[in-house]
């Protein structure tokens, strides 16, 4: 009786402490303010109780709390000494991914201040999750051994085909709903708007539009108005998006690609591991907020991710000699299309694949490699032809035409800012992307990369695991040299590494059961699996109920409705020249200028100069508009 009473007290104490630290982590953004690169201000109820302290001490305190979290998981210091080398690796990786270490670099501030708060919140909430774990280990609840086991066996016993169809349809419905209801079915991010402009040009059979009159009214970021009117972007993704424009389902293109990516992740995991790991990987991908939101917008990363994942899957089939000729063709075509979508990203992803081909040269036929290389060569030639049709020279890319040679990656002056890109800044971007992945990947109240780091430290790594690590590392290294790293939609420049992160997280989850039973001798494999399943359900419920709605609300700023276009359609306006106020409303309606003057024209409001453009289009009706209202005016009122 006494032992049961003490066990109940310990369980209650752990669970109460877990709730306290989760609550404390939720309060972090309201109590911390960045003063400068070197200090934090802690706010209290009274301004007289406010005080500041240096960021190095904040990271020191966070590091101590993170180490305390590890002690709660491994039970005692003796367990640490038994696997000191692996524990050192695990701690180092977890600290690098979780703590905002980039604040100690003497460079310009990282561009998302909230990332500071996210990192410290993860430390506090992670400690709460570790305390919850200790409470569950001590708890003696009958349902603890029934509900998780039932869920696990139900998923494991599902047949592969119904499961894949289910996750495909589920992902398509979720991403389609986000695209329609949060982003309003239109691009709102500046890059996405310009992609849509180029896609509408392609849909009308044009590489570039004729130069409009008075070009100052049609200037926009990433567009070129020289002898022709076109964008700086590669042609791959706009060509895919043009299919959506033709079928009037452009808002469904990326959700469809995202759902197909889930299928590729499942097939890739099944080729490398067991069916259970494949199902877990598909579920993790489908529950990743980072994946879902990115697959619902109009950015090019989703298309690149799909074709890169398909290329890796085909590459594995080539090595395993499963229809090698067809696999080589699919791999080459996929890499070629990915190259036409995001060339810099694809080139770096090809690096680990090239190294893998050399290592596995005995399993790969030279004939198959050459067959796979042909579509890549065709894609390169198509890229050069597109450059010749737009910039006028095959080797002159749109980015370089607009920004000059200073836009090439490397340690040079940032063409979009006043700072010089340095080695320290490169490290800062890499660390910042790891911190952002730690939060955005699943939006758990604990580090999302925890199980990934656990596998890297303790897991058995074969050829395939090193290939997945190389997939992730290649993207991080590539953007170490790139001067721009803005966290719109999270760490989107690391987005194409998501399948590798998902697969290694699945491996880490499988390893964690062995880790728990090794550290807690009183727990059986079934009990360890039940506790882990229950923790995962709780993590995803927490993310779905608390974190994801906040993220969705912040993303609503990107998806602004095309209110002006709807107004013109509702009032049966045949030809309109609309002078749009405000950058957001202007960029959302900018794609409707392709093809130009059919039927409406959306121009930038330039005040007293508007009359100059109106005189060129005398048969049109004139409007002054912004996001909220549309006012018809006469030419004399402009």
C-alpha positions in Angstrom: 0.0 0.0 0.0 2.7 2.4 1.0 4.7 1.7 -2.2 1.5 2.3 -4.3 0.9 5.6 -2.5 4.4 6.8 -3.1 4.2 5.7 -6.7 1.0 7.7 -7.1 2.6 10.8 -5.5 5.6 10.6 -7.8 3.3 10.2 -10.8 1.2 13.2 -9.7 4.3 15.3 -9.1 5.8 14.5 -12.5 2.5 15.3 -14.3 2.0 18.5 -12.4 5.5 19.6 -13.1 5.0 18.7 -16.8 2.0 21.0 -16.9 3.9 23.8 -15.2 6.7 23.8 -17.7 4.4 23.5 -20.7 2.5 26.5 -19.3 5.8 28.3 -18.8 6.9 27.6 -22.3 3.6 29.0 -23.7 4.3 32.2 -21.8 7.8 32.8 -23.2 6.9 35.1 -26.1 5.0 37.4 -23.7 7.9 37.8 -21.3 11.0 38.0 -23.5 11.9 40.9 -25.8 15.1 41.2 -27.8 16.9 44.5 -27.0 19.7 44.0 -29.4 22.0 41.2 -30.6 23.4 40.8 -27.1 20.6 41.2 -24.6 17.2 39.9 -23.6 14.6 41.9 -21.6 12.5 39.9 -19.2 9.1 41.6 -18.6 7.2 41.4 -15.4 3.9 42.8 -14.1 5.7 46.0 -13.1 8.2 47.8 -15.3 10.3 48.2 -12.1 10.8 44.5 -12.0 12.0 44.2 -15.6 15.6 43.4 -16.1 17.9 42.4 -19.0 20.6 39.8 -19.3 23.0 38.8 -22.1 22.0 36.2 -24.6 25.0 34.0 -23.7 23.6 33.5 -20.2 20.1 32.8 -21.7 21.6 30.0 -23.8 23.6 28.8 -20.8 20.4 28.5 -18.7 18.6 26.8 -21.7 21.5 24.4 -22.1 21.3 23.4 -18.5 17.6 22.8 -18.8 18.1 20.8 -21.9 20.7 18.6 -20.2 18.3 18.2 -17.3 15.8 16.9 -19.9 18.2 14.3 -21.0 18.8 13.2 -17.4 15.0 12.7 -17.0 15.0 10.4 -20.1 18.0 8.3 -19.3 17.0 7.9 -15.7 20.4 8.4 -14.0 24.0 9.4 -14.5 25.1 5.8 -14.6 23.3 5.3 -17.9 25.1 8.3 -19.3 28.5 6.9 -18.3 27.7 3.5 -20.0 27.2 5.1 -23.4 29.3 8.3 -22.9 30.4 8.6 -26.5 26.9 8.2 -28.0 25.4 10.5 -25.4 28.0 13.2 -26.2 27.1 13.0 -29.8 23.4 13.0 -29.1 23.7 16.0 -26.7 25.8 18.0 -29.1 23.4 17.4 -32.0 20.4 18.3 -29.9 22.0 21.4 -28.5 23.1 22.6 -32.0 19.6 22.0 -33.4 17.7 23.5 -30.4 19.7 26.3 -28.9 19.9 29.7 -30.9 23.6 29.6 -31.0 23.7 31.9 -34.1 23.2 34.9 -31.8 26.8 34.6 -30.7 28.1 35.3 -34.3 29.1 39.0 -34.8 26.9 39.4 -37.9 23.6 41.0 -38.9 20.7 39.6 -36.9 18.9 36.6 -38.2 15.8 37.7 -39.9 13.1 36.1 -37.8 13.1 37.4 -34.2 10.4 34.9 -33.1 12.9 32.1 -33.7 14.6 33.1 -30.4 11.3 32.6 -28.6 10.5 29.4 -30.4 13.9 27.9 -29.3 13.5 28.8 -25.7 9.9 27.6 -25.7 11.0 24.2 -27.1 13.5 23.9 -24.3 10.9 24.6 -21.5 8.2 22.6 -23.2 10.6 19.7 -23.9 11.4 19.6 -20.2 7.7 19.4 -19.6 7.4 16.5 -22.1 10.3 14.6 -20.4 8.5 15.0 -17.0 5.3 13.7 -18.6 7.3 10.7 -19.8 8.5 10.0 -16.3 5.0 10.3 -15.1 3.7 7.8 -17.7 6.6 5.4 -16.8 5.4 5.4 -13.2 1.7 5.4 -13.9 -0.4 2.2 -13.6 -3.5 3.0 -15.8 -5.2 0.0 -17.6 -6.0 2.2 -20.6 -2.3 2.9 -21.0 -1.8 -0.6 -22.2 -5.0 -0.9 -24.4 -5.6 2.2 -26.5 -2.0 2.7 -27.9 -1.6 -1.0 -28.6 -5.0 -1.1 -30.4 -4.0 1.9 -32.5 -0.6 0.5 -33.4 -1.9 -2.9 -34.4 -4.7 -1.4 -36.5 -2.3 0.7 -38.5 0.2 -2.1 -38.8 -2.4 -4.6 -40.1 -3.8 -2.2 -42.7 -3.1 -3.5 -46.2 -0.7 -1.3 -48.2 -2.9 -0.3 -51.1 -5.9 1.0 -49.0 -3.4 2.7 -46.6 -1.6 4.6 -49.5 -4.9 5.6 -51.1 -6.1 6.8 -47.7 -3.1 9.0 -47.0 -3.1 10.3 -50.6 -6.8 11.3 -50.4 -6.3 12.7 -46.8 -3.3 14.8 -47.8 -5.1 16.1 -50.9 -8.2 17.1 -48.9 -6.2 18.8 -46.1 -3.9 20.7 -48.5 -6.7 21.6 -50.8 -8.7 22.9 -47.9 -5.8 25.0 -46.7 -5.1 26.3 -50.2 -8.8 27.3 -50.6 -9.7 28.6 -47.2 -6.4 30.0 -45.8 -4.7 31.1 -49.0 -8.0 31.9 -50.7 -7.0 29.8 -53.8 -4.6 32.5 -55.0 -0.9 33.3 -54.6 -0.1 35.9 -52.0 3.6 35.5 -51.4 5.6 37.7 -53.9 7.5 34.8 -55.4 4.3 32.9 -55.9 2.5 35.8 -57.6 5.4 36.1 -60.1 5.3 32.4 -60.8 1.6 32.7 -61.6 2.3 35.6 -63.9 4.8 33.4 -65.9 2.4 30.4 -65.8 -0.3 32.5 -67.3 2.1 33.6 -70.1 2.9 29.9 -70.7 -0.8 29.0 -70.8 -1.2 31.5 -73.6 1.7 30.2 -75.5 4.2 32.9 -74.6 7.7 32.8 -73.2 7.6 36.6 -72.7 5.0 39.3 -73.2 5.4 42.3 -75.4 6.7 45.4 -73.5 3.7 47.3 -72.1 3.5 51.1 -72.5 4.7 53.2 -69.6 6.6 50.4 -67.9 6.9 52.2 -64.6 3.3 51.2 -63.9 4.1 47.5 -64.2 7.3 47.2 -62.2 7.3 44.3 -59.7 9.9 42.3 -57.9 11.6 39.5 -59.9 10.2 40.8 -63.3 12.2 42.2 -66.2 10.9 45.0 -68.4 13.6 45.5 -71.0 12.8 44.7 -74.6 10.4 42.0 -73.4 8.3 41.4 -70.3 9.1 38.2 -68.4 10.3 36.9 -65.0 13.6 35.9 -63.6 12.5 32.4 -62.6 13.4 29.1 -64.3 10.6 27.7 -66.6 10.0 24.4 -64.9 7.5 25.2 -62.2 5.6 27.9 -64.2 5.1 25.2 -66.9 3.6 22.8 -64.4 1.4 25.6 -62.9 0.3 26.5 -66.4 -1.5 23.2 -66.6 -3.5 24.2 -63.6 -4.3 27.6 -65.3 -5.5 25.8 -68.4 -7.8 23.5 -66.4 -8.8 26.3 -64.0 -7.5 24.4 -60.9 -4.2 26.2 -60.3 -4.9 26.2 -56.5 -5.0 22.4 -56.6 -1.6 21.9 -58.4 0.6 21.9 -55.3 -1.8 20.0 -53.1 -1.8 17.3 -55.8 2.0 17.3 -55.9 2.1 17.1 -52.1 -0.2 14.1 -52.0 1.9 12.4 -54.7 5.0 13.1 -52.6 3.5 11.3 -49.6 3.1 8.2 -51.9 6.8 8.5 -52.9 7.9 8.8 -49.3 5.9 5.7 -48.5 7.4 3.7 -51.4 10.9 4.9 -50.6 10.6 3.9 -46.9 9.2 0.6 -47.9 12.2 -0.1 -50.2 14.7 0.8 -47.5 12.9 -0.5 -44.4 9.8 -2.5 -43.3 6.2 -1.8 -44.1 5.6 -0.5 -40.6 8.4 2.1 -41.0 6.9 3.1 -44.4 3.4 3.6 -42.8 4.9 5.6 -39.9 6.9 7.8 -42.4 3.7 8.5 -44.4 1.8 9.4 -41.3 4.6 11.7 -40.1 4.7 13.4 -43.4 0.9 13.8 -43.5 1.0 15.3 -40.0 3.9 17.7 -40.6 2.5 21.2 -40.6 5.6 22.4 -42.5 4.8 19.9 -45.3 1.1 20.6 -45.3 1.3 24.4 -45.5 4.1 24.5 -48.1 2.1 22.0 -50.2 -0.9 24.3 -50.1 0.8 27.5 -51.4 2.0 28.4 -54.9 5.8 28.2 -54.2 8.1 26.1 -56.4 9.5 24.1 -53.5 6.6 21.6 -53.6 7.1 20.6 -57.2 10.9 20.3 -56.6 10.3 18.2 -53.5 8.1 15.8 -55.5 10.5 15.3 -58.4 13.5 15.0 -56.1 11.8 12.4 -54.0 10.8 10.5 -57.1 14.4 10.7 -58.4 15.7 9.2 -55.1 13.1 6.4 -55.2 14.0 5.6 -58.8 17.7 5.7 -57.9 17.1 3.1 -55.2 15.2 0.9 -57.7 18.2 1.2 -60.1 20.6 0.0 -57.4 18.3 -2.8 -56.4 17.9 -3.7 -60.2 14.1 -3.3 -60.2 13.3 -2.5 -63.9 16.7 -0.6 -64.1 16.1 0.9 -67.5 12.7 2.3 -66.6 14.0 3.5 -63.2 17.0 5.2 -64.9 14.6 7.0 -67.3 12.3 8.1 -64.4 15.3 9.2 -62.3 16.7 11.3 -65.2 13.4 12.9 -66.1 12.7 13.7 -62.4 16.0 15.3 -61.9 15.7 17.2 -65.2 12.3 18.7 -64.2 13.6 19.5 -60.7 16.6 21.3 -62.3 14.1 23.4 -64.4 12.2 24.2 -61.2 15.0 25.1 -58.7 18.4 24.5 -60.3 20.6 25.5 -57.4 18.8 23.2 -55.0 18.8 20.3 -57.5 22.5 20.6 -58.2 23.3 20.2 -54.5 20.9 17.3 -54.1 22.7 15.6 -57.0 26.0 15.6 -55.1 25.1 12.8 -52.6 23.5 10.8 -55.4 26.6 11.1 -57.5 28.8 10.0 -54.5 26.4 7.1 -53.9 26.6 6.1 -57.6 30.4 5.9 -57.3 30.3 3.9 -54.0 27.7 1.5 -55.5 29.4 1.3 -59.0 29.3 -2.5 -58.9 25.5 -2.5 -58.6 25.0 0.2 -61.3 25.4 -0.4 -65.0 27.2 2.3 -67.0 24.5 1.9 -69.6 21.8 2.7 -67.1 23.6 5.8 -65.8 24.0 7.1 -69.4 20.3 6.5 -70.1 19.4 8.4 -67.0 21.8 11.2 -67.9 20.1 11.8 -71.3 16.9 13.5 -69.8 19.1 15.7 -67.6 21.0 16.8 -70.6 17.8 17.5 -72.5 16.5 19.6 -69.5 19.8 21.6 -69.5 19.4 22.3 -73.2 15.8 23.3 -72.7 17.0 25.7 -70.0 19.6 27.2 -72.3 16.9 27.6 -75.1 14.6 29.3 -72.6 17.4 31.7 -71.6 18.0 32.5 -75.3 14.3 33.2 -75.8 14.1 35.6 -72.8 17.4 37.2 -71.9 18.8 36.8 -75.5 21.8 34.6 -74.5 21.7 30.9 -73.5 24.1 31.3 -70.6 22.5 34.5 -69.2 20.0 33.6 -66.5 17.1 35.9 -65.6 18.5 36.4 -62.1 21.8 37.6 -63.4 20.1 39.7 -66.1 18.2 41.6 -63.3 20.7 41.6 -60.4 24.1 41.2 -62.1 26.9 38.7 -61.5 26.8 39.6 -57.8 23.8 37.4 -57.5 25.8 34.2 -57.8 26.3 32.3 -54.5 29.5 32.9 -52.6 31.0 35.2 -50.1 30.3 38.5 -51.7 28.1 41.6 -51.3 24.5 40.8 -50.9 22.7 42.3 -53.9 19.5 42.6 -51.9 21.0 44.2 -48.8 23.8 46.2 -47.4 25.7 43.4 -45.7 28.5 41.3 -47.0 27.9 37.5 -46.9 30.6 36.0 -44.8 31.6 32.5 -43.5 30.1 33.5 -40.1 26.9 34.5 -41.8 26.8 31.2 -43.6 27.1 29.3 -40.3 24.4 31.5 -38.9 22.0 30.6 -41.7 22.7 26.9 -41.2 22.1 27.0 -37.5 19.0 29.2 -38.0 17.6 26.7 -40.4 18.2 23.8 -38.0 16.4 25.8 -35.2 13.5 26.6 -37.6 13.2 23.0 -38.7 13.1 22.0 -35.0 10.0 24.1 -34.6 8.2 24.1 -38.0 8.7 20.5 -38.9 6.0 19.1 -36.6 5.3 22.1 -34.3 5.5 19.7 -31.3 6.0 21.2 -27.8 9.4 19.6 -27.9 12.3 19.6 -30.5 11.0 18.1 -33.7 14.5 16.8 -34.5 14.8 14.9 -31.2 14.3 11.4 -32.7 16.4 12.4 -35.7 19.3 13.3 -33.4 18.7 10.1 -31.4 19.1 8.0 -34.5 22.3 9.8 -35.6 23.8 9.2 -32.2 22.7 5.6 -31.4 21.4 4.1 -34.6 23.1 1.6 -36.9 24.0 3.5 -40.1 24.3 1.7 -43.3 24.7 2.9 -46.9 21.1 4.1 -47.1 21.2 6.1 -43.9 24.4 7.9 -44.9 22.7 8.7 -48.2 19.8 10.2 -46.4 22.1 12.2 -44.1 23.9 13.4 -47.3 20.6 14.5 -48.7 20.0 16.8 -45.7 23.6 17.9 -45.4 23.9 18.8 -49.1 21.1 21.3 -48.9 22.5 22.9 -45.7 25.9 23.2 -47.2 24.5 24.6 -50.4 22.7 27.4 -48.5 25.8 28.0 -46.4 27.2 29.7 -49.5 23.9 31.5 -50.4 23.5 35.1 -49.2 19.7 35.1 -48.8 17.9 33.2 -46.1 14.5 34.6 -45.2 12.1 32.4 -43.2 8.9 32.9 -45.2 6.8 29.7 -44.5 9.5 28.5 -42.2 13.0 27.2 -43.4 11.8 26.8 -47.0 15.3 26.5 -48.4 15.7 23.3 -46.4 12.3 22.0 -47.4 13.5 19.6 -50.1 15.3 17.6 -47.4 12.0 16.8 -45.7 11.7 13.1 -46.9 15.1 12.3 -45.5 14.2 14.0 -42.2 11.0 12.1 -42.1 12.6 8.7 -42.7 15.4 9.2 -40.2 12.8 10.4 -37.6 10.9 7.2 -38.2 14.1 5.2 -37.6 14.7 7.2 -34.5 11.2 6.4 -33.2 11.8 2.7 -33.8 15.1 3.0 -32.0 13.6 4.9 -29.1 11.7 1.8 -28.0 14.9 -0.1 -27.6 16.4 3.0 -25.9 13.6 3.1 -23.3 13.8 -0.6 -22.5 17.6 -0.5 -22.2 17.3 2.4 -19.7 14.2 1.2 -17.9 14.7 -2.5 -17.2 11.2 -2.8 -15.6 9.5 -1.9 -18.9 8.7 -4.5 -21.5 8.7 -3.8 -25.3 4.9 -3.6 -25.3 4.9 -1.1 -22.5 7.6 1.0 -24.1 5.7 1.0 -27.4 2.5 1.9 -25.6 4.1 4.9 -23.8 5.7 6.0 -27.1 2.4 5.8 -29.0 0.6 7.7 -26.3 3.3 10.4 -26.3 3.1 10.8 -30.1 -0.7 11.1 -30.1 -0.4 13.7 -27.4 2.3 15.6 -29.3 0.3 15.7 -32.5 -2.9 16.7 -30.6 -1.0 19.5 -28.9 0.4 20.7 -32.3 -3.0 20.5 -33.9 -5.0 22.3 -31.2 -2.5 25.0 -30.1 0.4 25.6 -32.5 -1.0 24.9 -36.0 -4.0 27.3 -35.7 -1.5 30.1 -34.8 0.6 29.3 -37.8 -2.4 29.2 -40.0 -3.5 32.6 -38.8 -0.1 34.0 -39.6 -0.2 32.6 -43.1 -3.5 34.3 -43.8 -1.5 37.4 -44.4 0.0 35.8 -47.5 -3.3 34.6 -49.0 -5.2 37.8 -49.8 -8.4 37.5 -51.8 -8.6 39.0 -55.3 -11.3 41.4 -54.3 -10.8 43.7 -57.3 -11.0 41.0 -59.9 -14.2 39.7 -58.3 -15.7 43.2 -58.2 -15.1 43.6 -62.0 -16.6 40.2 -62.7 -19.6 40.9 -60.5 -20.3 44.2 -62.2 -19.8 42.9 -65.8 -17.0 45.3 -66.5 -15.7 44.4 -70.0 -12.5 46.4 -70.1 -10.9 48.0 -67.0 -7.8 49.9 -66.2 -7.3 49.6 -62.5 -4.7 51.6 -60.6 -4.0 49.5 -57.5 -2.8 51.0 -54.2 -0.7 49.0 -51.8 1.9 46.5 -52.5 0.0 43.5 -51.3 -3.1 44.1 -53.4 -1.0 45.0 -56.4 1.1 41.8 -56.4 -2.0 39.5 -55.9 -3.6 41.0 -59.0 -0.4 41.3 -61.0 -0.7 37.8 -62.6 -3.9 38.9 -64.4 -1.8 41.2 -66.6 -0.8 38.1 -68.6 -1.9 38.3 -71.4 -1.7 42.1 -71.3 -4.9 44.1 -71.6 -7.2 41.0 -71.9 -9.6 42.0 -70.6 -8.3 44.1 -67.7 -5.1 46.0 -66.8 -3.8 46.2 -63.2 -1.3 49.0 -62.9 0.6 50.4 -59.9 -1.0 53.6 -58.6 1.4 56.4 -59.3 -0.7 59.4 -58.3 -0.4 62.3 -60.7 1.1 60.1 -63.5 -2.0 57.9 -63.8 -3.6 60.1 -66.4 -0.6 59.4 -68.7 -1.4 55.7 -68.9 -5.2 56.2 -69.1 -4.8 58.3 -72.2 -3.3 55.3 -74.0 -6.4 53.2 -73.3 -9.3 55.5 -74.1 -12.0 52.8 -74.4 -11.4 51.4 -70.9 -13.2 52.2 -67.6 -10.9 53.6 -64.9 -10.7 52.5 -61.3 -8.7 53.3 -58.2 -8.6 50.3 -55.9 -7.0 48.7 -52.9 -7.7 45.6 -50.8 -10.9 46.9 -49.3 -12.6 49.1 -51.9 -12.9 49.8 -55.6 -13.9 53.3 -56.9 -14.7 54.1 -60.5 -13.3 57.4 -61.7 -13.2 59.5 -64.9 -10.0 60.3 -66.7 -10.2 63.8 -65.4 -10.3 62.6 -61.8 -7.1 60.6 -62.1 
